[in-house]
Amino acid sequence: MSEKIIILVGPSGAGKTSFLDKALGDYNQLKDIITYTTREMRPGEKEGDPYHFVSKPKFEELILEGFFVEHAKVHTNHYGVPEHLIREAWAEGSTVIMDIDIQGAETIKKKFPQTVGVFVMPPNLDALRQRVISRDGQKPDLEVRMKNAELEMQKASDFEHQLVNDDFEACYAQLKKIIDETLEEG
């Protein structure tokens, strides 16, 4: 049985979730792992889509139980990946694909060295700022996100693949090649 993981990493607003959703629609052998978070739901979201939303005390309880393969504070909220869901996906014969933050990606890659990392970045920080504002509005943590994005983009070369999302379809075609290569490997 092959235990593969593809992680999509990059700053908030780079397009990771859009790529993930498209890939899940195109490949039935891919399985997304739903992350747990303490952040508030955005309009149009619901429990389990795209996250399991829990309180900070519940999240801390899950940490103490060893529930997460990795967890981190990102911007002002906590996120964690439940290990049992990765192992269940592998048991079903699926390849895991996840949209994950840079801290989580580093932990996943240490624990599962077979992980294929794809860093998705915007064409530039101004484009990223506009994407985040159009998606989330002018929120108080915008400058924190932009500063974090700048730091995250400096780590792009830590991952096997770097994609610049300046044209969604062209960038997705590159991602498909990476997915196909990963699925074809032993």
Sequence and secondary structure as in RCSB ss.txt:
>XXXX:A:sequence
MSEKIIILVGPSGAGKTSFLDKALGDYNQLKDIITYTTREMRPGEKEGDPYHFVSKPKFEELILEGFFVEHAKVH
TNHYGVPEHLIREAWAEGSTVIMDIDIQGAETIKKKFPQTVGVFVMPPNLDALRQRVISRDGQKPDLEVRMKNAE
LEMQKASDFEHQLVNDDFEACYAQLKKIIDETLEEG
>XXXX:A:secstr
    EEEEE  TTSSHHHHHHHHHHH TTEEE  EEE S   TT BTTBSEEE  HHHHHHHHHTT EEEEEEET
TEEEEEEHHHHHHHHHTT EEEEE  HHHHHHHHHH TT EEEEEE SSHHHHHHHHHHHH S TTHHHHHHHHH
HHHTTGGGSSEEEE SSHHHHHHHHHHHHHHHHH  
